[in-house]
Amino acid sequence: MSFRLGIIGAGGIAAEHAKAAGALGIEIAGFCDVVPERAEQLAGQYPGAKAVEKVEDLLALKDMPAVAVTTPNCFHKPHAIAALEAGKDVFLEKPMGMDVAECDDIIDTMDKSGRIVQVNLICRNSPTALVVSDLIQAGRLGRIYHAKASWYRRRGIPGLGRWFTTRSQAGGGVLIDLGVHKIDLVMHLAGHPKALRASGHVTGKFGSPPEKYTYTEMWAGPPNLKGVFDVDDGAIGLVRFENDMTLEVNVTWAANLPGGVYPDGVALMGDKGGCFFELWGDRVMLATEEDGYLVDVKPHVAPEELWNGAWKRQYEMFTRAVVDRIRPQASAEDGRTVQAVLDALYRSSREGREVEVG
Ligand SMILES: NC(=O)c1ccc[n+]([C@@H]2O[C@H](COP(=O)([O-])OP(=O)(O)OC[C@H]3O[C@@H](n4cnc5c(N)ncnc54)[C@H](O)[C@@H]3O)[C@@H](O)[C@H]2O)c1
C-alpha cells in the first residue's frame, strides 16, 4: 500500500506533508519550489527525492501517481489543475481555492480527469474531534441545534507582510485561514447540513504596527513590517443551516483579549446533550442528564501526539483514496462547500447584511 508522492511548494506545511507521508512508507519523489534552496533543503532529507524549480518538471517525474499541493492559496487552483491534467491524484492544502469559482474549476477538471482530490481539512482528524464524532454517533447529543467555534490568537499573524497577509495571494486573512477549519469541522460533525444564509463581519487592525510587532506565535515568518497587509485579522460570523442549526464563529490572528478568558475550541449544543472540546488539546466535556441530574462527563482522550496523529490519519486516508480509488472523506466537494460559506461571510461583511450562501 505505497506509492511515490511529489510535493509542490517546499515551505512550512510541505515539511509536515513529507514527514507524515514518509512515516507511512510513502516515497517522496521530489519537491518543487520557486525558491530552489527550499526544495533542495527538504529533498536532502528524503533519499532519492529530486529538487526542481518548475511544476512541470515535478509532474514529469516517473511512477509518481500523486502530488501534494502546498503552495500559497493563489496557486492551489493552477497547481491542482496542472497535476490533475497530468494524471495525478492531488492532496490539496486548505483553503481549496481563493473562492468558490476556483473550487468549481478544480472539481470540473477532477471530474474530467477521473483523478482524486483530497483537501487537507485536518482538524476533522484531531483526537478530540474523533471522540466527539463517536459521542454524536452514539446519540449522546441528539439533534445539534447550535454550535460555537472559536480560535483566538492574541498576536499570531502568519508571515505578516508576506503572502498570507496579501489578499491577491491569500484570498483573505484569518477567516479563510483558520475559519475554514472551524466551519468545516462543525459542518462535518453535524452531518453536513446545508448552509443557507450567513452574516459576517471582518476587521483588520493589527497589520500595520508602527515599528515593532510583538508576537506570541509566528508561522511563515519573520514579519516584514514594510510588506502588504490588506486582509482580515479578526472575523465573526453567524451561519444558518437548513435543519435550523446555527453556527457562531469567532477567529482572530490578533486581538486585544486577555489570554484564557474566552475558550478556544468548539461547543456543540444538542437537544439531548452538549459538548465542548479543544481542538489541539485533550479536553472534551459532555454536558448531559442522568437520573434527573445534570452531569458533566469527561471522556478520556487517548494520549498520542496530537498533531502527528492527525497527520497520520490524513495520509492513511489519502493512501486509501489513491490505492483503492475511493473518494476521500475530506473531498473536493467538501472543500467547495466550506468555501461557499467563507465567500458568503466575506460578502456579508462587505455589504453589511445577511446574504445567501451560494
Ligand atoms: N492544513 C493546515 O493546517 C495548514 C497549516 C499551514 C498552512 N496551510 C496551507 O498550506 C499552504 C502553504 O502554507 P505554508 O505555511 O507552507 O506557506 P509557506 O510560505 O511556508 O510555503 C509556501 C511555499 O510555496 C513556495 N511557492 C510559492 N509560489 C510557488 C510556485 N509558483 N511554485 C512552486 N512553489 C511556490 C514558496 O516559495 C514557499 O516555499 C497554504 O495554502 C496554507 O493555507 C495549511
The ligand as a MOL file (V3000), in Angstrom:
LIG
                    3D

  0  0  0     0  0            999 V3000
M  V30 BEGIN CTAB
M  V30 COUNTS 44 48 0 0 0
M  V30 BEGIN ATOM
M  V30 1 N -3.7770 22.3200 6.9380 0
M  V30 2 C -3.1670 23.1480 7.7820 0
M  V30 3 O -3.3510 23.0640 8.9740 0
M  V30 4 C -2.2470 24.2030 7.2220 0
M  V30 5 C -1.3060 24.8230 8.0520 0
M  V30 6 C -0.4640 25.7800 7.4780 0
M  V30 7 C -0.5820 26.1210 6.1290 0
M  V30 8 N -1.5320 25.5120 5.3670 0 CHG=1
M  V30 9 C -1.7080 25.8540 3.9610 0
M  V30 10 O -0.5790 25.4000 3.2230 0
M  V30 11 C -0.2960 26.2930 2.1600 0
M  V30 12 C 1.1480 26.7430 2.2560 0
M  V30 13 O 1.3360 27.3590 3.5060 0
M  V30 14 P 2.7730 27.4110 4.2110 0
M  V30 15 O 2.5140 27.8280 5.5920 0
M  V30 16 O 3.5320 26.1830 3.9560 0 CHG=-1
M  V30 17 O 3.4230 28.6290 3.4170 0
M  V30 18 P 4.9810 28.8740 3.1230 0
M  V30 19 O 5.1020 30.2770 2.6920 0
M  V30 20 O 5.7860 28.3910 4.2850 0
M  V30 21 O 5.2760 27.8650 1.8980 0
M  V30 22 C 4.8270 28.0660 0.5980 0
M  V30 23 C 5.9430 27.6450 -0.3400 0
M  V30 24 O 5.4560 27.6990 -1.6790 0
M  V30 25 C 6.5140 28.2200 -2.4990 0
M  V30 26 N 5.9410 28.7510 -3.7220 0
M  V30 27 C 5.3240 29.9400 -3.9280 0
M  V30 28 N 4.9230 30.0470 -5.2120 0
M  V30 29 C 5.2770 28.8950 -5.8470 0
M  V30 30 C 5.1300 28.4160 -7.1720 0
M  V30 31 N 4.5230 29.1420 -8.0920 0
M  V30 32 N 5.6200 27.1960 -7.4650 0
M  V30 33 C 6.2580 26.4470 -6.5290 0
M  V30 34 N 6.4300 26.8750 -5.2430 0
M  V30 35 C 5.9430 28.0720 -4.9070 0
M  V30 36 C 7.1590 29.2670 -1.6290 0
M  V30 37 O 8.4710 29.6080 -2.0790 0
M  V30 38 C 7.1540 28.5770 -0.2650 0
M  V30 39 O 8.3390 27.8370 -0.0420 0
M  V30 40 C -1.3070 27.4290 2.2780 0
M  V30 41 O -2.3770 27.2120 1.4170 0
M  V30 42 C -1.7880 27.3410 3.7220 0
M  V30 43 O -3.1210 27.8030 3.9010 0
M  V30 44 C -2.3330 24.5540 5.8940 0
M  V30 END ATOM
M  V30 BEGIN BOND
M  V30 1 1 1 2
M  V30 2 2 2 3
M  V30 3 1 2 4
M  V30 4 1 4 5
M  V30 5 2 4 44
M  V30 6 2 5 6
M  V30 7 1 6 7
M  V30 8 2 7 8
M  V30 9 1 8 9
M  V30 10 1 8 44
M  V30 11 1 9 10
M  V30 12 1 9 42
M  V30 13 1 10 11
M  V30 14 1 11 12
M  V30 15 1 11 40
M  V30 16 1 12 13
M  V30 17 1 13 14
M  V30 18 2 14 15
M  V30 19 1 14 16
M  V30 20 1 14 17
M  V30 21 1 17 18
M  V30 22 2 18 19
M  V30 23 1 18 20
M  V30 24 1 18 21
M  V30 25 1 21 22
M  V30 26 1 22 23
M  V30 27 1 23 24
M  V30 28 1 23 38
M  V30 29 1 24 25
M  V30 30 1 25 26
M  V30 31 1 25 36
M  V30 32 1 26 27
M  V30 33 1 26 35
M  V30 34 2 27 28
M  V30 35 1 28 29
M  V30 36 1 29 30
M  V30 37 2 29 35
M  V30 38 1 30 31
M  V30 39 2 30 32
M  V30 40 1 32 33
M  V30 41 2 33 34
M  V30 42 1 34 35
M  V30 43 1 36 37
M  V30 44 1 36 38
M  V30 45 1 38 39
M  V30 46 1 40 41
M  V30 47 1 40 42
M  V30 48 1 42 43
M  V30 END BOND
M  V30 END CTAB
M  END
